[in-house]
Amino acid sequence: MAAMSWAERLSRLSIPEEQVVEGLARAIYSTHWRHPSPEWEHASDNVRDWVRAQAREGLTYLRGLKSPSR
């Protein structure tokens, strides 16, 4: 099998992009979550939007990689 770029791999995901962003945002938030901070479901809209922006930037970075991934 030939190596694919990250952009090609991401385009083959069978879920909508906003669902990918939401999943990444939850993962980013959970990685840095500490008590007594609210869990994702109870975080403020501003916090969730900020973490979603990080997730979108992560996807943009991956799509911009020029070397194929194996």
Secondary structure, DSSP 8 states (H G I E B T S, - for coil): ---B-HHHHHHT-SS-HHHHHHHHHHHHHHHH--TTS--GGGS-HHHHHHHHHHHHHHHHHHHH--S-B-
